[in-house]
Amino acid sequence: MAHAEALSLRHHVAKAPPAQFFRDRGGAFRVGDLNRGTSLGDGLADLSGRSVLLATASQLTTALALIELDGHARRIVVLPPDVEADHLGAVIAAAEIDAVVIDGGSPRCAAFDGAVRVGCVPSMLPLAQGPPVRLRTEWVLLTSGTTGVPKMVSHDLAGLTAAIRAKSPAEGATVWGTFYDIRRYGGLQFFFRAVLGGASLILSDAGEPVADHLARLGRHGVTHLSGTPSHWRRALMHPAIRGVAPRYVRLSGEIADQAILDGLRAVFPHASIAHAYASTEAGVAFEVNDGLAGFPVGFVGPPRDGVEMKVCSDGSLCVRSLRTAARYVGSEQPLADADGFVDTGDIVERRGERYYFVGRKGGIINIGGLKVHPEEIEAVINRHPQVRMSLVRPKPSPITGAVAVAEVVLKSGREDAAARKIQLRDEILRLCRDTLPRHKIPAAISFVPSLAVAATGKLARRRA
């Protein structure tokens, strides 16, 4: 389906208020300064009409380059920081890359040879020429969670920003903060919200301790803050969370179970707390604002806000809207079915008048021929008042093929003696027995100090 034409990002920056800044761990940049110069120097002219790989290491230079390239480059391919060097050649070939934007921290990769290289800096250089002719730039984002070369998904600016409403002046000055990286779909949505809404944006840094990031968010007066449930669970472990007072809290990227929603409500009693569903292929599908896990059954069926959803025969949620991507780049694989629905791969289950996410198609544990979604077990474990977060994974079994085992992080200050941990383990198992079928009860529970979170912000799920 065709998207309506969208104004370029430069058009929005032309109206940037004086107090709109992009900030990272090292400094700040006044967005309106882009109207008086360029962060790409003399190389800006060389990028006109090209297919550009954005290979910047800094999120701040990424943000500046995105604004400058939209409407100027034929195609922008946004490279996440965790893409393996061995896959770069395939990405460059499939996307027909003929130019690369780098910064001081970009990798010196042989795969860039033959492409025009342009450096991006977080400061202004004189603009040698006027604004370029407006092009309809193709935005290409890479998927996460796959093995091998990531899939490349084609969007346009209108579809990427279709879910973003105009900011009301009554809302007052907005400062967005995010735990995401803006080089993936989830984080990019908040970059767009800042640019289109004239808001400031506080960027994350993968190497920054969580407590330091929280302190920085508080220091700059964040009003709107987003992250995955795993991001939020880690943040809630730090006393520095008390120095942050957002008016709006948003979760997306993983299943938002009732425990994390209740935990955020306890810490931010006066904030609006929402969880949203989106994917790189399907775009933003919906937002839930009632404080409850899952979503109302009325969201499925007739279109709402231009989005139509259905539950396929295997329980997977399928989405059709003007926000969905157009195609995969460099692949013959269809992105949507013949009716335009994108199969998200996320399994939902109806319970009463609400649908709940229970897991991913590819993440199922097969226990004696019975399918188990680890996220369903985690949601139960996380309900225990002393549990901060948990990870369920398969462990080989000579009898059933696999069993489910759980790793559990206790809340801050729960460095209990061995006897107390035995009691907690028994309490968690009792909670599972009271809630879950027998084959879903963890065969073992171990307590760990932390759980790994991937660059995407999601729990790093390792398979046995």
LINFENTA-V240230 format. One line per field, one symbol per residue. psi: psi as a letter, one per 40 degrees, with the letter a starting at -180 (. if undefined). A space follows every 10 residues. Layout:
psi=???
This chain:
psi=hiiihiiidd ddddehideh ihhadeaihh deeeeeaiee aeeddeehei hhhgfidhdd dddddddddh edidhhhhhi eehideeddd ddddefheih hiadeiighd eeheihhhih ifihiihdii iihhighhhh iiiieiiahi ihhhiidddd edehiihhde eahhhhiiei heeidddddd ddddddefii hhiihdehid ddddddddde fhdhhiiidd dddddeehde deehgidhhh iidihgiddd dddddddgde ihhihihiid deahdiihee eiiaiidedh biihfehhii hideeihihh ieeiidihhf iehidiadee hhhdehhihh hbfiihheai deehhhhfeh hhhddddddd deeheehdii hhiihihede diihihhhhi ihefgiiddd dddddddddd dddediidee hhdihihidi ihhideeihh hih.
